[in-house]
Structures are given as C-alpha cells and as structure tokens.
Amino acid sequence: MNTLDHLVHMVNQIARNFGTLDRDAAAEAVAGHILLYWDPRMKRRIIAAVADEAGSDLSDVAALAVAIVADKAEPAATGA
C-alpha cells in the first residue's frame, strides 16, 4: 500500500467511526480530527490527491471532510 492509499484508507476509517452522525456532521467531525491530529504533510498529500482526483476511493463523507480541511487548513498545510 502506497502513502496515498494509506491516507485514503485512514480517512475512510475515520469517516466510518462517525457513521452514526448525519453526512454533514460526520464530515465536520472527520475534518476536525484531521485538522487536529494529522501532520501538515499528510494534510497536503490528501488535499492534493482530491484536487487531482487521485483520491477517488474516498467515501462521500471522507471526500467532503477533505474539502472542509482544504478550506480550513492553515496556508502551510495547503502549500500556499
């Protein structure tokens, strides 16, 4: 499993953990987890993968969470 596959797997697992919440609440919870606990390099990699459509194996909740992270991440985490 390469790094991107591992990150996609991790985001999907986190999303499953919030499966009792509605879609938007679950995505916010997943994004919050990523923002708090993920290394900036991990954030940059998953954001870039979604932007390049390489993260197509993400669940709907996970993909929404990554979009939220992209909006909320500090500039260093997005490469800006």
DSSP file (Angstrom, degrees, kcal/mol; ACC not computed):
  #  RESIDUE AA STRUCTURE BP1 BP2  ACC     N-H-->O    O-->H-N    N-H-->O    O-->H-N    TCO  KAPPA ALPHA  PHI   PSI    X-CA   Y-CA   Z-CA
    1    1 A M              0   0    0      0, 0.0     2,-0.0     0, 0.0     0, 0.0   0.000 360.0 360.0 360.0 125.7    0.0    0.0    0.0
    2    2 A N     >  -     0   0    0      1,-0.1     4,-2.3     4,-0.0     5,-0.2  -0.262 360.0 -94.8 -81.4 175.4    1.5    3.3   -1.0
    3    3 A T  H  > S+     0   0    0      1,-0.2     4,-2.5     2,-0.2     5,-0.2   0.905 123.7  48.3 -59.0 -46.3    1.2    6.5    1.1
    4    4 A L  H  > S+     0   0    0      1,-0.2     4,-2.8     2,-0.2     5,-0.2   0.927 111.0  50.7 -63.5 -44.3   -1.8    7.9   -0.7
    5    5 A D  H  > S+     0   0    0      1,-0.2     4,-2.5     2,-0.2    -1,-0.2   0.900 110.8  50.4 -58.6 -39.8   -3.6    4.6   -0.4
    6    6 A H  H  X S+     0   0    0     -4,-2.3     4,-2.5     2,-0.2    -2,-0.2   0.917 110.8  47.9 -65.3 -43.6   -2.8    4.5    3.3
    7    7 A L  H  X S+     0   0    0     -4,-2.5     4,-2.6     2,-0.2     5,-0.2   0.913 112.0  49.6 -64.2 -42.8   -4.1    8.1    3.7
    8    8 A V  H  X S+     0   0    0     -4,-2.8     4,-2.5     1,-0.2    -2,-0.2   0.928 111.3  49.8 -60.7 -45.1   -7.3    7.3    1.8
    9    9 A H  H  X S+     0   0    0     -4,-2.5     4,-2.2    -5,-0.2    -2,-0.2   0.918 111.1  49.6 -59.0 -44.4   -7.8    4.2    3.9
   10   10 A M  H  X S+     0   0    0     -4,-2.5     4,-2.5     2,-0.2    -2,-0.2   0.925 110.9  48.1 -62.9 -45.8   -7.3    6.2    7.1
   11   11 A V  H  X S+     0   0    0     -4,-2.6     4,-2.6     1,-0.2    -1,-0.2   0.916 111.9  50.3 -62.5 -42.6   -9.8    8.9    6.2
   12   12 A N  H  X S+     0   0    0     -4,-2.5     4,-2.2    -5,-0.2    -1,-0.2   0.890 110.1  50.5 -63.0 -38.7  -12.4    6.3    5.2
   13   13 A Q  H  X S+     0   0    0     -4,-2.2     4,-1.7     2,-0.2    -2,-0.2   0.927 110.6  48.7 -63.8 -44.8  -11.9    4.6    8.6
   14   14 A I  H  X S+     0   0    0     -4,-2.5     4,-0.9     1,-0.2    -2,-0.2   0.918 110.4  51.9 -61.6 -42.7  -12.3    7.8   10.5
   15   15 A A  H >< S+     0   0    0     -4,-2.6     3,-0.9     1,-0.2    -1,-0.2   0.900 106.7  53.1 -61.1 -41.0  -15.5    8.6    8.5
   16   16 A R  H >< S+     0   0    0     -4,-2.2     3,-1.7     1,-0.2    -1,-0.2   0.859 101.6  60.5 -62.5 -34.0  -16.8    5.1    9.4
   17   17 A N  H 3< S+     0   0    0     -4,-1.7     3,-0.3     1,-0.3    -1,-0.2   0.769 107.3  45.2 -64.7 -24.6  -16.3    5.9   13.0
   18   18 A F  T X< S+     0   0    0     -4,-0.9     3,-1.9    -3,-0.9    -1,-0.3   0.086  77.7 121.0-102.8  21.9  -18.6    8.9   12.7
   19   19 A G  T <   +     0   0    0     -3,-1.7    -1,-0.2     1,-0.3    -2,-0.1   0.629  62.7  65.6 -63.8 -16.3  -21.2    6.8   10.8
   20   20 A T  T 3  S+     0   0    0     -3,-0.3    -1,-0.3    -4,-0.1     2,-0.2   0.637  91.4  79.5 -80.8 -12.8  -24.0    7.4   13.3
   21   21 A L  S <  S-     0   0    0     -3,-1.9    -3,-0.0     1,-0.1     2,-0.0  -0.501  94.3 -96.2 -88.4 160.8  -24.0   11.1   12.5
   22   22 A D     >  -     0   0    0     -2,-0.2     4,-2.9     1,-0.1     5,-0.3  -0.309  47.6 -95.3 -69.0 166.0  -25.7   12.7    9.5
   23   23 A R  H  > S+     0   0    0      1,-0.2     4,-2.4     2,-0.2     5,-0.2   0.877 122.0  43.5 -52.9 -50.1  -23.4   13.3    6.5
   24   24 A D  H  > S+     0   0    0      2,-0.2     4,-2.3     1,-0.2    -1,-0.2   0.909 116.0  47.1 -67.4 -42.3  -22.6   16.9    7.2
   25   25 A A  H  > S+     0   0    0      2,-0.2     4,-2.2     1,-0.2    -2,-0.2   0.897 112.9  50.1 -65.6 -39.8  -21.9   16.4   10.9
   26   26 A A  H  X S+     0   0    0     -4,-2.9     4,-2.6     2,-0.2    -2,-0.2   0.920 110.3  49.7 -64.1 -43.6  -19.8   13.4   10.2
   27   27 A A  H  X S+     0   0    0     -4,-2.4     4,-2.7    -5,-0.3    -2,-0.2   0.904 110.9  49.6 -62.9 -41.2  -17.7   15.3    7.6
   28   28 A E  H  X S+     0   0    0     -4,-2.3     4,-2.5     2,-0.2    -1,-0.2   0.900 111.8  49.2 -62.6 -40.7  -17.2   18.1   10.0
   29   29 A A  H  X S+     0   0    0     -4,-2.2     4,-2.1     2,-0.2    -2,-0.2   0.910 112.3  47.2 -66.2 -42.6  -16.1   15.6   12.7
   30   30 A V  H  X S+     0   0    0     -4,-2.6     4,-2.5     2,-0.2    -2,-0.2   0.930 112.8  49.4 -63.9 -45.5  -13.7   13.9   10.3
   31   31 A A  H  X S+     0   0    0     -4,-2.7     4,-2.9     1,-0.2     5,-0.2   0.910 109.2  52.7 -60.5 -42.6  -12.3   17.3    9.2
   32   32 A G  H  X S+     0   0    0     -4,-2.5     4,-2.1     2,-0.2    -1,-0.2   0.910 109.3  49.3 -59.6 -42.6  -11.9   18.3   12.8
   33   33 A H  H  X S+     0   0    0     -4,-2.1     4,-2.8     2,-0.2     5,-0.4   0.942 112.6  47.0 -61.0 -48.1   -9.9   15.2   13.5
   34   34 A I  H  X S+     0   0    0     -4,-2.5     4,-2.0     1,-0.2    -2,-0.2   0.929 112.2  49.9 -61.2 -45.7   -7.7   15.7   10.5
   35   35 A L  H  < S+     0   0    0     -4,-2.9    -1,-0.2     1,-0.2    -2,-0.2   0.866 117.9  39.9 -62.3 -36.6   -7.0   19.3   11.4
   36   36 A L  H  < S+     0   0    0     -4,-2.1    -2,-0.2    -5,-0.2    -1,-0.2   0.881 129.4  21.5 -79.5 -39.0   -6.1   18.5   15.0
   37   37 A Y  H  < S+     0   0    0     -4,-2.8     2,-0.3    -5,-0.2    -3,-0.2   0.648  94.4  93.9-113.7 -18.0   -4.1   15.3   14.6
   38   38 A W  S  < S-     0   0    0     -4,-2.0    -4,-0.0    -5,-0.4     0, 0.0  -0.579  74.2-114.3 -85.6 143.4   -2.7   15.0   11.1
   39   39 A D    >>  -     0   0    0     -2,-0.3     4,-2.1     1,-0.1     3,-0.6  -0.391  29.8-114.2 -64.0 145.4    0.8   16.1   10.2
   40   40 A P  H 3> S+     0   0    0      0, 0.0     4,-2.7     0, 0.0     5,-0.2   0.841 117.3  56.9 -54.4 -34.1    0.8   19.0    7.7
   41   41 A R  H 3> S+     0   0    0      2,-0.2     4,-2.1     1,-0.2     5,-0.1   0.894 106.5  49.0 -64.8 -38.4    2.5   16.8    5.1
   42   42 A M  H <> S+     0   0    0     -3,-0.6     4,-2.3     2,-0.2     5,-0.2   0.912 111.4  49.5 -65.8 -42.8   -0.4   14.3    5.4
   43   43 A K  H  X S+     0   0    0     -4,-2.1     4,-2.5     1,-0.2     5,-0.2   0.938 111.1  49.0 -61.1 -47.3   -2.9   17.1    5.0
   44   44 A R  H  X S+     0   0    0     -4,-2.7     4,-2.5     1,-0.2    -1,-0.2   0.908 111.5  50.4 -59.1 -42.2   -1.2   18.5    1.9
   45   45 A R  H  X S+     0   0    0     -4,-2.1     4,-2.1     2,-0.2    -1,-0.2   0.913 113.3  42.9 -65.8 -44.7   -1.0   15.0    0.4
   46   46 A I  H  X S+     0   0    0     -4,-2.3     4,-2.0     2,-0.2    -1,-0.2   0.882 114.9  50.2 -72.3 -36.4   -4.7   14.1    0.8
   47   47 A I  H  X S+     0   0    0     -4,-2.5     4,-2.3    -5,-0.2    -2,-0.2   0.930 112.6  47.2 -64.1 -45.0   -5.8   17.6   -0.3
   48   48 A A  H  X S+     0   0    0     -4,-2.5     4,-2.2    -5,-0.2     6,-0.2   0.884 109.6  54.2 -64.0 -38.5   -3.6   17.4   -3.4
   49   49 A A  H  <>S+     0   0    0     -4,-2.1     5,-3.1     2,-0.2     6,-1.2   0.913 110.2  45.6 -63.2 -42.7   -4.9   13.9   -4.1
   50   50 A V  H ><5S+     0   0    0     -4,-2.0     3,-1.2     4,-0.2    -1,-0.2   0.905 111.8  52.1 -67.7 -40.4   -8.5   15.1   -4.0
   51   51 A A  H 3<5S+     0   0    0     -4,-2.3    -1,-0.2     1,-0.3    -2,-0.2   0.862 114.1  43.5 -62.5 -35.1   -7.7   18.1   -6.2
   52   52 A D  T 3<5S-     0   0    0     -4,-2.2    -1,-0.3    -5,-0.2    -2,-0.2   0.335 114.2-119.0 -90.5   6.2   -6.0   15.8   -8.7
   53   53 A E  T < 5S+     0   0    0     -3,-1.2     3,-0.5    -4,-0.1    -3,-0.2   0.723  81.8 122.6  60.5  24.0   -8.9   13.3   -8.5
   54   54 A A      < +     0   0    0     -5,-3.1     3,-0.3    -6,-0.2    -4,-0.2   0.625  61.6  66.2 -85.7 -14.6   -6.4   10.7   -7.2
   55   55 A G    >   +     0   0    0     -6,-1.2     3,-1.7     1,-0.2    -1,-0.2  -0.143  59.8 132.3 -96.3  38.8   -8.4   10.2   -4.0
   56   56 A S  T 3   +     0   0    0     -3,-0.5    -1,-0.2     1,-0.3    -2,-0.1   0.621  59.9  69.2 -69.6 -12.3  -11.4    8.7   -5.8
   57   57 A D  T 3  S+     0   0    0     -3,-0.3    -1,-0.3     2,-0.0     2,-0.2   0.400  74.9 114.6 -85.3   3.8  -11.7    5.8   -3.4
   58   58 A L  S <  S-     0   0    0     -3,-1.7   -49,-0.1     1,-0.1   -50,-0.0  -0.489  71.3-118.1 -71.8 141.9  -12.8    8.2   -0.6
   59   59 A S     >  -     0   0    0     -2,-0.2     4,-2.8     1,-0.1     5,-0.2  -0.256  32.8-101.5 -67.1 167.9  -16.3    7.7    0.7
   60   60 A D  H  > S+     0   0    0      1,-0.2     4,-2.3     2,-0.2     5,-0.2   0.920 124.8  47.0 -59.0 -44.5  -18.7   10.7    0.2
   61   61 A V  H  > S+     0   0    0      1,-0.2     4,-2.4     2,-0.2    -1,-0.2   0.922 112.9  48.9 -64.6 -44.1  -18.2   11.7    3.9
   62   62 A A  H  > S+     0   0    0      2,-0.2     4,-2.3     1,-0.2    -2,-0.2   0.907 111.1  49.5 -63.3 -42.7  -14.4   11.4    3.6
   63   63 A A  H  X S+     0   0    0     -4,-2.8     4,-1.9     2,-0.2    -1,-0.2   0.905 111.9  48.5 -63.6 -41.3  -14.3   13.5    0.4
   64   64 A L  H  X S+     0   0    0     -4,-2.3     4,-2.1    -5,-0.2    -1,-0.2   0.903 109.9  53.1 -64.2 -40.1  -16.5   16.2    1.9
   65   65 A A  H  X S+     0   0    0     -4,-2.4     4,-2.6     1,-0.2    -2,-0.2   0.909 107.5  50.3 -61.6 -42.4  -14.2   16.2    5.0
   66   66 A V  H  X S+     0   0    0     -4,-2.3     4,-2.5     1,-0.2    -1,-0.2   0.885 108.6  52.5 -64.9 -37.3  -11.1   16.7    2.9
   67   67 A A  H  X S+     0   0    0     -4,-1.9     4,-1.6     2,-0.2    -1,-0.2   0.901 109.9  48.9 -63.3 -39.8  -12.8   19.6    1.1
   68   68 A I  H  X S+     0   0    0     -4,-2.1     4,-2.1     2,-0.2    -2,-0.2   0.918 110.3  51.0 -64.6 -43.1  -13.5   21.1    4.5
   69   69 A V  H  X S+     0   0    0     -4,-2.6     4,-2.9     1,-0.2    -2,-0.2   0.911 106.8  54.1 -60.4 -42.6   -9.9   20.6    5.6
   70   70 A A  H  < S+     0   0    0     -4,-2.5    -1,-0.2     1,-0.2    -2,-0.2   0.869 111.8  45.2 -59.9 -36.8   -8.8   22.3    2.4
   71   71 A D  H  < S+     0   0    0     -4,-1.6    -1,-0.2     1,-0.2    -2,-0.2   0.844 123.4  33.8 -73.5 -34.5  -10.9   25.3    3.3
   72   72 A K  H  < S+     0   0    0     -4,-2.1    -2,-0.2    -5,-0.1    -3,-0.2   0.638  89.5 111.4 -99.2 -16.5   -9.9   25.5    6.9
   73   73 A A  S  < S-     0   0    0     -4,-2.9     5,-0.1    -5,-0.2   -38,-0.0  -0.213  75.8-103.5 -64.0 147.7   -6.2   24.3    6.8
   74   74 A E    >>  -     0   0    0      1,-0.1     3,-1.8     3,-0.1     4,-0.9  -0.353  38.1-104.9 -65.2 153.0   -3.5   26.8    7.6
   75   75 A P  H >>>S+     0   0    0      0, 0.0     5,-1.5     0, 0.0     4,-0.9   0.816 119.9  59.7 -53.3 -34.3   -1.7   28.0    4.5
   76   76 A A  H 345S+     0   0    0      1,-0.2     3,-0.2     4,-0.2   -32,-0.1   0.822 102.8  53.6 -64.7 -29.0    1.4   25.9    5.3
   77   77 A A  H <45S+     0   0    0     -3,-1.8    -1,-0.2     1,-0.2   -30,-0.2   0.710 112.8  42.2 -79.1 -19.4   -0.8   22.7    5.1
   78   78 A T  H <<5S-     0   0    0     -4,-0.9    -1,-0.2    -3,-0.7    -2,-0.2   0.474 112.1-113.9-104.5  -4.3   -2.1   23.6    1.7
   79   79 A G  T  <5       0   0    0     -4,-0.9    -3,-0.2    -3,-0.2    -2,-0.1   0.526 360.0 360.0  85.9   5.7    1.2   24.7    0.2
   80   80 A A      <       0   0    0     -5,-1.5    -4,-0.2    -6,-0.2    -3,-0.0   0.458 360.0 360.0 -83.7 360.0    0.0   28.3   -0.2
